Amino acid sequence: MANSTTGYGFGTFKGVFTPSLLTILGVVMYLRFGWVLGNVGLGGTLLIVTLSTSITLLTGLSIAALATNMRIGGGGAYYMISRSLGLEVGAAVGLPLYFAQALGISFYVAGFAESVNALIPALNPVIIGVVTLIGLAGIAYRSADLALKSQFFILGLIILSLISFFLGDAPEPTLIPAESVPPKVAFWAVFAVFFPAVTGIEAGISLSGDLKDPARSLPLGTLGAVVTGYAVYIAIPLFLSQTVTQEALLLTDSLVMQKVSSFGPLILMGLWGATLSSAMGALLGAPRTLQALARDRIIPRIVGKGFGETDDPRYATLISFGVAMLGVVAGDLNLIAPILSMFFLTSYGLLNLSSGLAGLIGSPSWRPTFRVHWSLSLVGAAGCLVTMMMINAGATVGATLVCGAVYAGMTRRKLRAAFGDIRQGVLMLAAQFAVEALEDYRPDARNWRPNLLVLGGSPRARWHLVELASALAGRSGLMTFAAVLPREGASEARGRKLAESIRHYLQRHDTQALVKVHRADTPLDGAQELVSAYGFGPLVPNTVLVGATSHPKNFEAFARLVLLCWETRRNLVVVLEPHKDSEESGPTEDRTRGRVDVWWSRKQRNAGLMLALGYLLKTSASWEDSRLVLRSVVNADAQKPSALDRLARFVDQSRTDAEASVLVRGEAPVFDVIRKASDGAGLVMLGMRAPTEGETAAEYGRYYEGLLEQVRGLPPTALVLAAEEVDFHRLFAAD
């Protein structure tokens, strides 16, 4: 898949293989291989090399798959991650990755300064580093092509230095005072110092926007550099362990390869060429990552301004120079290396995750010409995470928190990307597994949670329904807000526009809900159709929440809805309209909700559902300060003590923090007692009678009309009908 580019149009060898290999065969190889061998021995060294390269190889395979499935722009690893996992994840990794790349400049410059200082101790390594960085930045600022042209000469020097090393012999024994020999370091600490040696593939990836054909060059160049580097890194410790038997020399002399070499100056020339070219590669890559971040509006866009026909990121280069200068002043290889390892492992892990998830999902759009099984990429991702934890669990948590904070900030900004990503595919795959697994389960009281279908029309006009449903759904339930459009004159396009409008309105008021707009002849017809058909497989609403119908001409149609809910085993909550002065007022400010009165009868299955709903209300932020009171009515004073004792024991057993209250009605009508006791409540819950077998809609409509008369004058009221085949009393049982 070719990619048109406004950059330099580099080929595979010049744009990927050579800068990657030069960074791999760099400062760690020349200055820390002896130290690694002295600390963990030959077996440990070969294990570190193999583990490190395995992670890089798996990442290289993932990069190859990603690169042959998308048009690669500038930004390297950031571009691939953001176009796979989304802008938020891309930013969460891209910003730390940029700083790792910028500190990588410091790492290589510090290595160069250390080698010069070892040769000429009178020269201050910090001053050497500062001067070197200024010179390199000047070249990078002027032209990337000018910088890369020198890499072939440097590659030649490295090859000559390695030939000189392998033609060398054991050095003369050296007397090393015991007090100057540093203590040995643990395996994973050594791994952390070594790992930046195999992160050279970042150098090639970072120039992705300047490649003539990224889809071809990135796989070939990256994998070629990894394999070549591994061969060299296996050969060096094998040879070094045979020629240098003095462990103290390995631990103390960073230039031990020079002592082994047949012509020592070649080692220095190769080292200087490698460190300077690696620093140059990082100076070219880091600004391009920063430029890509700016062009995606993650940082100010001015930073991403390009200059000339080749779009050189000069502003980003100046910023990278400043960050690198701070690292040069710190100037300690062993201090900088573990920091680089953590951030490179983070980016490698997400590159592997991007490729692995894309392969696992198997979307039609995933058609890489370089195919890698998704399991290999996920193994690479897991390997990165495990390695980070083994190196430093605390630093891993810290890096995760930093990335999480960036992700949260990006999410709040709600940037809209002009490209798609695989997150929807991941969610669809998870939903597929969950829905298929749910087919094997049947409703059970212990695992019950509300799945609400709110028949609300306009959320602005009936916000009290939305507030109540949102409080009931809370963190554990689902809510779908449904509206019905007249079939006549309402197109599908209008339905989509209304759904989007409702969705935005709910989001503006921090209300999480699915939205469904349905077209039907009448609102009640539409409500019945939604109750009958809405849902997916086993994931269907178990509770319908609707506003009360108060017009007599609609009672029979409304009764048909109640009968349908009963027949389809959907619980029903009918909410009586609040006072007119609160309608069409939109969301209310937080206020004290007062008391929730649940009118309890052990003889009705409604009671358990009402208590469950009352408890769910109290778990919501808007009702948490309310009192939940279970109220019951007896006919005579003599019945009160035993009834109160039973209710109090049940309340204690239910662990709902409810209160028990038993009232004596005497000769008074029951609803007079209810009205008096519930005066001032924030919400009253009452049970509705279940339809009897063979009862018609007209008959149930007359019952409903009488019920409305009986509850007239009550505070906001919810009439509850438990139709689901769940023993809700078991929700509150002790066993």
C-alpha positions, 0 to 999 in steps of 0.5 A: 500500500503506497503512501503519498508523502510530502517528505523526503521519499526515503527508501528502505535502506536509507530511511529504515534499515540503516538508522535503525541498525545504527541506533541498535549498534550504538552506545550500549554495545560499545560502553555497557556490554562488558558491564552486562557480562560482568554482572550476570555472566554469559548465560544471563547476558544471552538471556537478556539479549534474547528476551529484549530482541524477542520483544522487539521482534514481536513488535517489529512483526506487529509494525509490519502488519500495521504498516501494510494495512494503513496509510502511514503518516508522520509520527511513527509509533504515535501515528500507528497507535492513535489510528488504531486505538484512538486519539486519546490512547495515542496522546496518552502514549505519544506524549511520554514517547516523545519525551523518551525520544527526546531523552534518547538524544541525551542518552546517546550524547551522554554516551559520546561524552563519556567515551571522550572523557575516558580518553581525555579525563581533563575534558568535562563530560557535560561541556562535551555533551552540550557542544555536541548537542548544539552541533547535531541540532544545527544539522537536524534543523537544517535538513534531515537528508543532510543528516542521513547522508552521513550514516552510510559512512558511519555504518562503514566505521561500525563494520570496521570496528566490529571486524577489528574487535573480532580479530582481537585477543585477550588484553593484558591482565590489569591490577584493579583495586578492590575498592574501585570494583562496583557491586554487582547489579540484579538481573532486571536492573541490568536488563533495564540498562541494556534494553534501549540497545534494541529500541533502534526500530524507533529511529526508522518508525519515526521517519514514517512520514518521510518514506517513499513507500512506508508499507514496504519499507517499514516491515523490511527495514525494521525486521532486517535491522532487528535480525542483524542486531541480534546476530551481532549481540549474540556474537559479542558476549560469546567472543568477549567471555572467551577473551576477557576472563577478568570479571573486575575489568568487565565491571569497571572498564567501559571501553573494554572492547577497545582493549580487546580490539586488534586496532583500538582506534577503530572501536573509538571511531565506531563508538563515536560514529554510532553515538552521534548517528543515534543521537542524530536519528533521535533528533530527527524522530522526536520532532516528527512525533511532536509535529504529529501530536500538534497536527492532531491538536493534542498540543498547540498546532503552531508546534507542528508547522513545517518548513520548505518542500520537505516539511521540516519540523523546525519548531518541534526540533527547537523544543526537542533540543531544549528537552535534550539539553536538560538530559545532557546536563543530568548526563548519566547513562545508567540513570537515563536508560531505565527511564527510556526502557519504561516508555519504549516498553509502553509504546511497544506494548501498545503497538503489539496490542493494536495489531493483536486486537485488530487481528482478533476482531477480524474486521473486513478492513483488517487486510495486511499484506504482511500477516501476523497471527494475532496471538503473537502480537498479544504475546508481545504486548503481555511480554512488555507489561511483564517486563516493565513490572519486573524492571520496576513495579513502582515505575510501571504504576507511575508510567501508567498513572501518567498515561492515564492522566493524559488519557483522561485529559484528552477524553475531557477535551472530546477531540473529534478525529477525522479517522476511525479506530478499532475501539468500536470493533473491540467493544463489539467483540466484547459485546458479542461474547457477553451476549452469547454467554448470557444465553446460557443464564436465566433471570435470578434474584441474586444477580438481578439488575435493572435494564430500563426502557424509558418511554419518555418522548421528549427528555426536556418535557419529562425530565422527571422520568429521566432523573428517576430512571438514571437514579435507578440504573446507577452504576449497575443497570442499563437505561434506554430512553425511547421516543415515538415519532408518528409514522405519517410525515416522519422520515428515517432521517428525521428519526436519526436527527431526533435520536442524535439531539436526545443523545446530546441533550442527555450527555450535556446533563451527564446522563448515561443512556442508550437512545431509541427513536421508533416510528408508529401510528400512535405513541401507545402503539409505538410503546407496545411495539418497543416493549415487544421487540426492543432488545438483542438476544437475551439482553432485553429490558426487564423493566419499563418505566413510563409516565402515567396516562391521565386522559380517560380516552387513553385508559384502555390503550394504556391498559393494553400496554400494561397487559403486554408488559405482564404477558412479556414478563417486563416489570412496569413502573408508572410514574405519576406526573409531578405538579405542573409548575415543574414540567418542561423545566429540564434538569433540576438542581441537586436538592434534598429528596426527603423520604422514599416510602415503600408501601409493603405487603408480603402477600404481593410480589410487587413488594420485593421489587419496590424495596429493590428499587428503593434501595437502588435509589439510595445508592444514587448520588441524588437520593443518598441522603434520603430515608427509605421507609417500609410502611405497612397497614394493619386493621387493628391496634392488636395486630401492630406489635407482631406486624412491626416485629416481622417488618423490623426483622426483615429490614434488619435482614435485608441490609438496606438501611431502611426503617420500618413503620406500621400504621393502624387504619381502624375505620379509615380508608386505606388510601387516607392513611397512606396520604396522611403518612406519606405527606412530604415524601420525596417519592411514594411507591405503591403496588399495582394489581396484576391482571387476572387471567382472561381480563380484558383491556377495558376491564383493567382500564377501569381498575387503572382509572379507579387507582388514579382516583385513589392516589390523587393528592399523593406526593410524586408516586411510582406505581409498580407491577412486578411481572418478571419471573424473579423472586425479588424477596430473595434479593434480601434473604439472609441465605 
